[in-house]
Amino acid sequence: MTTDLLSSHRERLDGALKAIHDRGYHSAFPESPSPRVYGETAAADGKAAFEAHLGTAYPLDIPGARGTVVTEQSPYGIAMEVAYPRVVEEGLDELLAAARQGLADWRRAGIDGRTGVTLEILDRLHRRIFELANAVQHTSGQAFVMAFQAGGAHALDRALEAVAYAYEEMNRYPATATWEKPAKGDPIRMEKTFTVTGRGVALVIGCNTFPTWNSWPGLFASLVTGNAVVVKPHPLAVLPLAITVEVCREVLAEAGFDPNLVTLATERGGDGLAKPLAQRPEVKLIDFTGSSEFGVWLEQNATQAAVFTEKAGVNAVIIDSTDSFKALCNNLAFTLSLYSGQMCTTTQNLFVPAGGIETDEGHKSLEEVGAGIAAAIGRLLGDDARAVEILGGIVNQAVISRLELAGEYGDVVLPSRAIQHPAFPEAVVRTPLLVAIDAEDADLYGRECFGPVSFLVKTADTAQSIELFRSTVIEDGAMTAGIYSTDPKVLDEARDAALDAGVALSENLTGQVFVNQSAAFSDFHGTGANPAANATYTDGAYVASRFRVIQSRRHV
């Protein structure tokens, strides 16, 4: 059956393999939720499937579970009340023993067998994309279309990208080889076998804001390379990953493998399950997205495992000059507004010279630059019904607390305002806050202020802007960076600074591409070259250490 599965998905795999080399536009899963693409009833059917979960016990039989737990609260105010099997520290022996039970059969499935199963899982997740989109929306606070795209189609693309890299890396060496050494008389001949072998159990620690997009690359990279996977979701974003685990287990069982190769470890908020789970000797791989504090703890304490982390950073845009001031302001307005800035890629620091910038509309003072960006945000979010579809909902109270405090840091260029959501009156929706501060205030802009908060940082000149950009990224990390300049020399200096700091750079974005968006198969997400992340989605290094090649040899 596994061979048949690979054959049935071969075209999708081949397209992904080609794309990771070409680096051009490629998407295997349509990102538009239009009925012309998915069918007239797909949206309603998916919403109904999501709503059918509410107030029920999710049907997963997880080894080592102790009762159930209800943990989620929709940022949109609807009652979820989904009960999941609860895993506590006392049940980890049973959970991990069950996860390891099927590893030998999974290894024997071979590269093609595991790839076929994994691609079938992605295909079935795609069939449930509207259900998943609703689940992502009501656990993360993303607006529906963003949840459909980032939490569904784009997450599937990133997962497929990881599978393609893994498939290529696993096939780097032949399965068998004949070794022949000249000698007196007959040569010495040996037959050698090279078997791709997983490391053991992989742990995926999910996040609240992007439960699928940030979890699926590691999950599928580990699974296809021969590992069992324990998925530990964030307590406030369980449902998207429960659906994921359900589909994984369903396909594994149908293909003749132990479904416990993929399990769900749901905890009550405050249980602290991640630390004891991460330090278990059976756990050989860990994928984590979240705070720098816990990411560093994992890197320093889960020493038995290869740890892949995406942590906090301070993303920056340098504004030096532009040939389209209106387009600059409009592009940054969307960048700062999308999902209320609750993205690891959203720009936090806007470095602008005190003397202002040159534009196609003449010289603009620092104050005029701030006013232009503020006005563009006002136009973008002026209609509340449209605004909520860009902003989404605030994911938790901690974001609101940071937002309220940040207004005291400097001069408010654009105050944040509350918006009433027309469909979900209990949703908490806020527009971006823009605060002007000085270059000397590095203690403020040098740390992440996650949420709809950005700083207009007044610098002496562009040279200082570039140096502050370089130093903050080297010290504190960043996932994205941008530069606006009409001067080729300045662009070269910014490129060098980005290379020194180890961060991807976007130059003069004035169209419908934004610094906080990345395209699967073409853009790398993170670099692994600064403190914000020690790995990148997705490259060979991200997948290669998830397996080992074990050889056997014999005389022939």
KOLBA-854651 format. One line per field, with one value per residue (C-alpha): residue number from 1; x, y, z negated. Coordinates in Angstrom, 1 decimal, padded with zeros to 4 digits. Layout:
pos: [NUM, ...]
u: [X, ...]
v: [Y, ...]
w: [Z, ...]
This chain:
pos: [1, 2, 3, 4, 5, 6, 7, 8, 9, 10, 11, 12, 13, 14, 15, 16, 17, 18, 19, 20, 21, 22, 23, 24, 25, 26, 27, 28, 29, 30, 31, 32, 33, 34, 35, 36, 37, 38, 39, 40, 41, 42, 43, 44, 45, 46, 47, 48, 49, 50, 51, 52, 53, 54, 55, 56, 57, 58, 59, 60, 61, 62, 63, 64, 65, 66, 67, 68, 69, 70, 71, 72, 73, 74, 75, 76, 77, 78, 79, 80, 81, 82, 83, 84, 85, 86, 87, 88, 89, 90, 91, 92, 93, 94, 95, 96, 97, 98, 99, 100, 101, 102, 103, 104, 105, 106, 107, 108, 109, 110, 111, 112, 113, 114, 115, 116, 117, 118, 119, 120, 121, 122, 123, 124, 125, 126, 127, 128, 129, 130, 131, 132, 133, 134, 135, 136, 137, 138, 139, 140, 141, 142, 143, 144, 145, 146, 147, 148, 149, 150, 151, 152, 153, 154, 155, 156, 157, 158, 159, 160, 161, 162, 163, 164, 165, 166, 167, 168, 169, 170, 171, 172, 173, 174, 175, 176, 177, 178, 179, 180, 181, 182, 183, 184, 185, 186, 187, 188, 189, 190, 191, 192, 193, 194, 195, 196, 197, 198, 199, 200, 201, 202, 203, 204, 205, 206, 207, 208, 209, 210, 211, 212, 213, 214, 215, 216, 217, 218, 219, 220, 221, 222, 223, 224, 225, 226, 227, 228, 229, 230, 231, 232, 233, 234, 235, 236, 237, 238, 239, 240, 241, 242, 243, 244, 245, 246, 247, 248, 249, 250, 251, 252, 253, 254, 255, 256, 257, 258, 259, 260, 261, 262, 263, 264, 265, 266, 267, 268, 269, 270, 271, 272, 273, 274, 275, 276, 277, 278, 279, 280, 281, 282, 283, 284, 285, 286, 287, 288, 289, 290, 291, 292, 293, 294, 295, 296, 297, 298, 299, 300, 301, 302, 303, 304, 305, 306, 307, 308, 309, 310, 311, 312, 313, 314, 315, 316, 317, 318, 319, 320, 321, 322, 323, 324, 325, 326, 327, 328, 329, 330, 331, 332, 333, 334, 335, 336, 337, 338, 339, 340, 341, 342, 343, 344, 345, 346, 347, 348, 349, 350, 351, 352, 353, 354, 355, 356, 357, 358, 359, 360, 361, 362, 363, 364, 365, 366, 367, 368, 369, 370, 371, 372, 373, 374, 375, 376, 377, 378, 379, 380, 381, 382, 383, 384, 385, 386, 387, 388, 389, 390, 391, 392, 393, 394, 395, 396, 397, 398, 399, 400, 401, 402, 403, 404, 405, 406, 407, 408, 409, 410, 411, 412, 413, 414, 415, 416, 417, 418, 419, 420, 421, 422, 423, 424, 425, 426, 427, 428, 429, 430, 431, 432, 433, 434, 435, 436, 437, 438, 439, 440, 441, 442, 443, 444, 445, 446, 447, 448, 449, 450, 451, 452, 453, 454, 455, 456, 457, 458, 459, 460, 461, 462, 463, 464, 465, 466, 467, 468, 469, 470, 471, 472, 473, 474, 475, 476, 477, 478, 479, 480, 481, 482, 483, 484, 485, 486, 487, 488, 489, 490, 491, 492, 493, 494, 495, 496, 497, 498, 499, 500, 501, 502, 503, 504, 505, 506, 507, 508, 509, 510, 511, 512, 513, 514, 515, 516, 517, 518, 519, 520, 521, 522, 523, 524, 525, 526, 527, 528, 529, 530, 531, 532, 533, 534, 535, 536, 537, 538, 539, 540, 541, 542, 543, 544, 545, 546, 547, 548, 549, 550, 551, 552, 553, 554, 555, 556]
u: [000.0, 002.8, 004.3, 000.8, 000.6, 003.8, 002.8, -000.5, 001.2, 004.3, 003.4, 003.0, 006.4, 008.2, 006.8, 008.1, 011.5, 011.8, 010.7, 013.3, 016.0, 014.4, 013.3, 010.6, 006.9, 005.3, 002.2, 000.8, -002.3, -004.7, -004.7, -008.1, -011.1, -013.3, -016.1, -014.8, -011.7, -013.0, -016.6, -019.9, -020.4, -016.8, -016.9, -020.2, -019.1, -015.8, -017.5, -020.0, -017.2, -015.5, -018.6, -019.3, -016.2, -017.4, -018.5, -017.4, -014.6, -012.1, -012.0, -008.3, -007.0, -003.7, -001.5, -000.7, -003.5, -005.1, -008.6, -009.4, -008.7, -010.5, -008.0, -009.0, -010.7, -011.5, -010.2, -013.5, -015.5, -017.3, -017.4, -015.2, -015.3, -013.5, -012.1, -008.8, -006.9, -004.7, -001.1, 000.7, 004.3, 003.3, 002.0, 005.1, 006.6, 003.5, 003.2, 006.8, 006.9, 003.9, 005.5, 008.6, 006.7, 006.2, 009.6, 011.1, 008.2, 008.3, 012.0, 011.4, 008.8, 011.8, 012.2, 009.5, 007.0, 007.3, 007.1, 004.0, 002.3, 003.3, 002.1, -001.2, -001.5, -001.0, -003.6, -006.2, -005.4, -006.0, -009.4, -010.2, -008.7, -011.9, -012.3, -008.7, -009.1, -012.0, -010.0, -006.9, -009.1, -010.8, -007.6, -005.1, -007.3, -006.3, -009.0, -010.6, -008.9, -005.5, -006.3, -007.2, -004.0, -001.4, -002.9, -004.0, -002.6, 000.7, 001.2, 000.7, 003.2, 005.8, 005.1, 005.5, 008.7, 010.1, 009.1, 010.8, 014.1, 014.0, 013.3, 016.2, 018.6, 017.6, 018.2, 021.7, 023.3, 022.5, 020.6, 023.2, 026.7, 029.4, 032.8, 035.8, 039.4, 042.2, 044.3, 046.7, 044.5, 040.8, 039.8, 038.3, 034.5, 032.0, 028.3, 027.2, 023.8, 022.9, 019.7, 018.1, 017.2, 015.3, 016.7, 013.8, 011.0, 010.6, 008.8, 006.9, 006.0, 003.3, 002.6, -000.6, -000.4, 000.5, -000.4, -000.1, 002.3, 005.0, 004.4, 003.9, 007.4, 009.1, 006.3, 006.5, 010.3, 010.7, 007.9, 009.2, 012.7, 011.7, 010.8, 007.8, 006.3, 004.8, 002.9, 002.5, 000.2, -000.1, -003.0, -004.8, -004.4, -005.0, -007.8, -005.8, -003.1, -005.7, -007.1, -003.6, -002.8, -006.1, -005.4, -001.8, -003.0, -005.8, -003.5, -000.8, -003.3, -004.7, -001.2, -000.5, 001.6, 001.2, -000.9, 001.0, 003.8, 002.0, 000.5, -001.0, 000.2, -002.3, -001.7, -003.6, -002.1, 000.5, 001.1, 004.7, 004.7, 007.2, 010.2, 010.1, 009.0, 011.9, 014.5, 013.3, 016.1, 013.8, 013.3, 016.0, 014.5, 012.7, 010.9, 009.9, 008.4, 007.9, 009.7, 013.4, 013.5, 012.1, 013.9, 017.2, 016.3, 015.7, 018.9, 020.9, 019.0, 017.6, 021.1, 020.2, 018.2, 018.8, 016.8, 015.3, 014.0, 012.3, 012.4, 011.8, 013.5, 013.4, 012.6, 013.6, 013.1, 015.6, 014.0, 016.6, 014.8, 012.1, 010.8, 007.3, 006.4, 002.7, 003.5, 006.1, 003.5, 000.8, 003.1, 004.3, 000.7, -000.4, 002.8, 002.2, -001.6, -001.7, -002.9, -002.4, 001.4, 001.2, 003.7, 007.3, 008.0, 006.2, 008.4, 008.9, 011.6, 011.5, 014.8, 014.5, 017.1, 016.3, 016.8, 014.1, 014.3, 014.2, 011.1, 009.3, 007.1, 010.1, 011.9, 009.9, 010.8, 010.9, 007.5, 006.1, 007.3, 005.6, 002.4, 002.5, 002.6, 000.0, -002.3, -001.9, -002.8, -005.9, -007.0, -006.4, -008.3, -010.8, -013.8, -014.2, -015.8, -012.8, -010.3, -011.2, -010.5, -006.9, -006.4, -008.0, -008.4, -005.8, -004.7, -004.3, -004.2, -000.4, -000.5, -003.0, -000.8, 002.3, 000.2, -001.1, 002.4, 004.2, 002.2, 004.3, 007.6, 007.7, 005.7, 002.6, 002.5, -000.6, -002.7, -004.2, -008.0, -010.5, -012.7, -016.0, -016.1, -019.4, -019.7, -018.0, -018.9, -016.7, -013.6, -010.8, -009.5, -006.9, -005.3, -001.5, 000.3, 003.2, 005.5, 008.4, 011.5, 015.2, 018.2, 019.4, 016.3, 017.9, 016.5, 013.0, 013.4, 016.2, 013.7, 010.6, 007.3, 005.1, 001.8, 000.5, 003.4, 006.0, 008.7, 009.7, 013.4, 015.0, 018.7, 021.4, 021.6, 021.2, 024.7, 023.6, 020.3, 022.3, 024.6, 021.8, 020.0, 023.2, 023.9, 020.3, 020.0, 023.3, 022.5, 018.7, 017.9, 015.4, 013.3, 013.0, 014.5, 013.8, 015.4, 014.0, 016.6, 017.2, 020.9, 022.8, 025.6, 023.1, 021.5, 024.9, 025.7, 022.4, 023.0, 026.4, 024.8, 022.1, 024.8, 026.8, 023.8, 022.5, 019.0, 017.0, 016.6, 013.7, 014.5, 012.1, 008.8, 006.1, 003.8, 001.7, 004.6, 005.3, 008.3, 006.4, 005.3, 007.5, 006.8, 007.3, 009.8, 011.4, 011.9, 013.7, 011.9, 014.6, 018.2, 019.6, 022.3, 021.1, 019.5, 015.9, 016.2, 018.8, 017.3, 015.5, 012.3, 013.4, 016.8, 018.9, 020.3, 016.7, 016.1, 019.5, 020.1, 016.7, 018.0, 021.2, 022.5, 023.4, 025.4, 026.0, 028.6, 029.4, 031.8, 030.5]
v: [000.0, 002.4, 002.1, 002.8, 005.9, 007.3, 006.7, 008.4, 011.5, 011.4, 014.5, 016.6, 015.4, 015.9, 019.5, 020.2, 018.7, 020.8, 023.9, 023.7, 023.9, 026.5, 028.7, 030.2, 030.5, 027.2, 026.3, 022.8, 023.7, 026.5, 029.4, 030.9, 029.7, 030.4, 027.9, 028.0, 026.3, 024.0, 023.6, 025.3, 023.5, 023.2, 026.2, 025.3, 021.7, 022.7, 025.1, 022.5, 020.0, 022.5, 023.3, 019.5, 019.4, 022.1, 020.8, 017.3, 014.9, 014.6, 011.0, 010.2, 007.1, 008.3, 005.9, 007.2, 009.7, 010.5, 011.7, 014.7, 018.4, 021.5, 024.3, 026.5, 029.9, 031.4, 035.0, 035.6, 034.7, 031.6, 028.7, 025.8, 023.4, 020.6, 017.9, 016.2, 013.3, 014.8, 013.7, 014.2, 013.4, 010.2, 008.9, 009.6, 006.1, 004.6, 007.3, 007.0, 003.3, 003.2, 005.8, 003.6, 000.4, 000.8, 002.3, -000.9, -001.4, 002.3, 002.0, -001.1, 000.9, 002.5, 006.0, 005.5, 003.9, 006.6, 009.3, 007.9, 007.7, 011.2, 012.6, 010.9, 012.5, 016.0, 015.2, 014.3, 017.4, 019.3, 017.8, 019.1, 022.6, 024.5, 022.7, 023.4, 027.1, 027.5, 025.7, 027.9, 031.1, 030.3, 029.3, 031.8, 034.9, 035.0, 036.3, 033.5, 034.1, 034.4, 031.2, 029.4, 030.6, 030.6, 027.9, 025.7, 026.1, 027.7, 025.4, 022.5, 023.9, 024.3, 020.7, 019.4, 021.5, 019.7, 016.3, 017.2, 018.2, 015.1, 012.8, 014.3, 014.1, 010.5, 009.5, 011.1, 007.6, 004.3, 001.6, -001.0, -000.9, -003.4, -002.6, -004.1, -003.6, -005.0, -007.6, -010.4, -013.0, -012.3, -008.8, -008.4, -007.9, -006.7, -006.0, -003.0, -001.9, 001.6, 002.1, 005.4, 005.2, 007.7, 009.0, 007.8, 010.0, 013.6, 016.2, 019.1, 021.9, 024.0, 027.7, 029.7, 032.1, 029.7, 026.2, 024.5, 026.7, 026.5, 022.8, 021.0, 021.4, 019.7, 017.2, 015.9, 016.2, 014.0, 011.5, 011.0, 010.4, 007.5, 008.9, 008.7, 012.2, 013.4, 016.6, 018.9, 021.7, 025.0, 024.7, 027.5, 026.1, 022.3, 021.7, 022.3, 019.9, 017.3, 017.2, 016.8, 013.9, 012.3, 012.3, 011.0, 008.1, 007.3, 007.0, 005.2, 002.6, 002.1, 001.6, -001.1, 000.9, 001.6, 004.7, 005.6, 006.7, 010.1, 011.0, 014.1, 015.3, 017.8, 019.5, 021.9, 025.4, 025.5, 021.7, 022.3, 019.1, 020.4, 020.4, 016.8, 015.6, 017.4, 015.9, 012.3, 010.1, 008.7, 012.2, 012.7, 015.7, 018.8, 021.5, 024.6, 028.0, 030.5, 032.6, 033.1, 032.1, 028.6, 028.2, 028.9, 026.5, 023.7, 024.4, 024.3, 021.5, 019.0, 018.0, 014.4, 015.9, 017.9, 021.1, 023.3, 026.6, 029.7, 032.4, 036.1, 038.8, 042.5, 042.9, 046.2, 048.3, 051.1, 054.1, 056.1, 057.4, 056.2, 056.8, 056.2, 057.6, 056.7, 053.1, 052.8, 054.0, 051.7, 048.7, 049.4, 050.0, 046.5, 045.0, 046.6, 045.8, 042.2, 039.9, 042.8, 042.4, 039.0, 037.4, 036.6, 038.4, 041.7, 044.8, 046.4, 049.0, 051.7, 053.4, 056.9, 059.8, 062.8, 065.0, 063.1, 061.4, 062.2, 061.0, 061.4, 064.0, 066.0, 066.0, 064.5, 065.2, 062.5, 063.7, 063.6, 060.1, 059.0, 060.9, 059.3, 055.8, 056.7, 058.1, 055.0, 052.8, 055.0, 054.6, 050.8, 050.3, 053.1, 050.8, 048.5, 045.6, 045.6, 046.2, 043.1, 040.9, 042.3, 042.6, 039.4, 039.2, 039.7, 036.2, 036.8, 039.3, 039.5, 041.2, 043.8, 044.5, 045.1, 047.4, 049.5, 049.9, 050.7, 054.0, 055.4, 054.7, 057.8, 060.2, 058.5, 059.0, 056.8, 055.6, 052.2, 052.0, 049.3, 048.0, 046.2, 043.0, 042.9, 039.1, 038.3, 041.1, 039.5, 039.6, 041.9, 043.8, 046.6, 048.7, 049.2, 051.6, 053.7, 055.3, 057.7, 057.1, 058.0, 055.9, 056.0, 054.0, 050.7, 049.2, 049.6, 048.8, 046.2, 043.7, 042.2, 043.8, 041.2, 042.5, 045.6, 047.9, 049.5, 052.1, 055.0, 055.2, 058.6, 058.1, 060.6, 059.5, 056.4, 055.2, 055.0, 053.3, 050.6, 050.2, 049.9, 047.4, 045.3, 045.5, 044.8, 041.7, 040.3, 040.7, 040.1, 038.4, 039.0, 037.0, 039.7, 043.0, 045.7, 048.7, 051.6, 053.5, 054.9, 055.0, 051.8, 052.5, 052.4, 049.3, 047.6, 048.7, 047.3, 044.0, 043.7, 044.5, 041.9, 039.3, 040.3, 039.9, 036.8, 037.9, 037.9, 041.4, 042.8, 045.8, 048.6, 046.7, 048.9, 046.4, 043.5, 041.6, 042.4, 041.9, 039.7, 037.2, 034.3, 032.0, 028.3, 026.7, 030.1, 032.1, 030.7, 031.4, 032.4, 031.7, 029.9, 032.6, 034.9, 034.5, 034.5, 031.0, 028.3, 026.7, 027.7, 026.5, 024.7, 023.5, 020.4, 021.2, 021.3, 017.7, 015.9, 015.6, 013.9, 010.6, 008.5, 006.2, 002.8, 000.4, -003.3, -005.1, -008.7, -010.6, -011.7]
w: [000.0, -000.8, 002.6, 004.1, 001.9, 003.2, 006.8, 006.2, 004.9, 007.1, 009.1, 006.0, 004.6, 007.9, 008.1, 004.6, 005.4, 008.5, 006.6, 003.8, 006.5, 008.8, 005.8, 008.1, 007.3, 006.4, 004.4, 004.1, 002.2, 003.4, 001.0, 002.0, 000.1, 003.1, 003.8, 007.4, 006.1, 003.3, 004.2, 003.3, 000.0, -001.2, -003.5, -005.2, -005.5, -007.1, -009.5, -010.5, -011.1, -013.4, -015.3, -015.8, -018.0, -020.4, -023.7, -023.0, -024.0, -021.2, -020.1, -020.6, -022.5, -023.8, -025.9, -029.3, -029.4, -032.7, -032.2, -030.1, -030.1, -028.7, -028.0, -025.0, -025.0, -021.6, -021.2, -019.4, -022.5, -021.4, -023.9, -022.7, -025.7, -023.8, -026.1, -025.2, -026.8, -029.4, -029.7, -032.9, -033.9, -035.6, -032.2, -030.2, -030.6, -029.0, -026.3, -025.2, -025.3, -023.0, -020.7, -020.3, -019.8, -016.0, -015.2, -013.7, -011.3, -010.4, -009.6, -007.5, -005.4, -003.8, -002.3, 000.3, -002.1, -004.7, -002.1, -000.6, -004.0, -004.8, -001.5, -002.1, -005.5, -003.9, -001.2, -003.9, -005.9, -002.8, -002.5, -005.9, -005.3, -006.1, -009.3, -010.2, -009.2, -011.7, -014.3, -013.8, -013.7, -017.0, -018.8, -017.5, -016.8, -013.1, -010.8, -008.8, -005.4, -007.1, -009.1, -005.9, -004.1, -006.8, -009.0, -006.0, -002.5, -003.4, -006.3, -004.0, -001.6, -004.3, -005.5, -001.9, -001.5, -004.6, -003.2, 000.1, -001.6, -003.7, -000.7, 001.1, -001.9, -002.6, 001.0, 001.0, 000.5, 002.3, 000.4, 001.4, 002.9, 003.9, 002.6, 004.4, 003.5, 005.8, 004.2, 005.2, 006.9, 006.6, 005.4, 002.0, 002.4, -000.1, 000.2, -001.9, -002.9, -004.0, -005.9, -006.9, -010.5, -012.6, -015.9, -018.1, -019.4, -018.3, -020.3, -018.7, -021.1, -019.5, -019.9, -020.4, -017.4, -014.5, -015.8, -012.3, -010.4, -013.1, -014.0, -010.7, -009.2, -012.2, -012.7, -009.1, -008.8, -011.8, -010.8, -007.2, -008.4, -010.5, -013.9, -016.2, -017.0, -020.2, -019.6, -022.7, -021.7, -023.5, -025.9, -024.2, -020.7, -020.8, -018.3, -015.1, -016.3, -017.6, -014.1, -012.7, -015.0, -014.3, -010.6, -011.1, -013.2, -010.8, -007.8, -009.7, -010.8, -007.4, -006.0, -008.5, -011.0, -014.7, -015.1, -018.2, -016.0, -016.3, -019.7, -021.3, -024.8, -025.9, -029.3, -031.5, -031.5, -034.3, -034.3, -033.0, -031.0, -028.4, -030.6, -031.9, -028.4, -026.7, -029.0, -028.6, -027.2, -024.5, -023.1, -020.4, -018.5, -019.7, -017.6, -019.5, -018.7, -021.5, -024.1, -024.1, -027.7, -027.2, -023.9, -025.5, -028.4, -025.8, -024.0, -027.3, -029.1, -026.6, -025.7, -024.7, -021.7, -018.6, -019.4, -016.7, -018.1, -016.8, -019.5, -020.0, -017.9, -017.1, -013.4, -011.8, -008.7, -007.8, -006.1, -004.2, -001.0, 001.4, 005.0, 003.8, 000.4, 000.6, 001.6, -001.3, -003.8, -002.4, -002.5, -006.1, -007.1, -006.1, -007.6, -011.0, -010.9, -009.7, -012.6, -015.0, -014.7, -016.5, -014.1, -014.7, -011.4, -012.0, -012.0, -015.4, -014.8, -012.1, -012.0, -010.5, -010.4, -012.6, -009.5, -007.5, -004.1, -000.4, 001.5, 004.8, 002.9, 001.8, -001.5, -004.4, -008.0, -010.6, -011.9, -008.3, -007.9, -011.1, -010.1, -006.6, -008.0, -010.6, -007.9, -005.8, -008.8, -009.3, -005.7, -005.8, -009.0, -008.7, -008.0, -011.0, -009.1, -006.8, -009.6, -011.6, -008.6, -008.7, -012.4, -013.7, -017.5, -020.3, -021.3, -025.0, -027.8, -027.8, -024.4, -025.8, -028.8, -026.6, -024.3, -027.2, -028.7, -025.4, -025.0, -028.0, -026.3, -024.1, -022.0, -020.6, -016.8, -016.3, -019.3, -019.3, -019.2, -020.1, -017.3, -017.8, -015.8, -013.9, -014.0, -017.4, -019.9, -022.6, -020.5, -021.6, -018.5, -018.6, -015.9, -015.9, -018.2, -016.8, -019.3, -018.6, -020.7, -020.5, -019.4, -023.0, -024.1, -023.2, -026.4, -024.8, -021.2, -021.8, -023.2, -021.6, -022.3, -020.8, -019.5, -017.7, -018.9, -016.7, -017.4, -015.2, -016.2, -015.6, -014.6, -013.8, -010.2, -008.0, -009.0, -012.6, -011.5, -009.8, -012.7, -015.2, -013.0, -012.8, -016.6, -017.7, -015.4, -016.4, -020.1, -020.2, -016.9, -014.2, -011.7, -009.1, -008.1, -005.5, -003.8, -001.8, 000.1, 003.6, 003.0, 004.3, 001.8, -001.1, 000.2, 000.4, -003.2, -004.4, -002.6, -004.3, -007.7, -007.1, -006.2, -009.3, -011.5, -009.8, -008.8, -005.5, -004.0, -001.9, 000.2, 001.2, 000.8, 002.2, 003.8, 002.7, 001.0, -002.6, -004.9, -007.3, -004.7, -003.3, -000.4, -000.8, 001.6, 002.3, -000.9, -003.9, -007.1, -009.7, -009.0, -012.1, -012.0, -014.8, -018.2, -017.0, -015.6, -015.4, -012.3, -009.1, -007.4, -005.3, -004.1, -004.2, -007.7, -009.1, -008.1, -007.8, -011.6, -012.1, -010.8, -010.7, -007.9, -009.5, -007.4, -007.4, -005.3, -004.4, -002.1, 001.3]
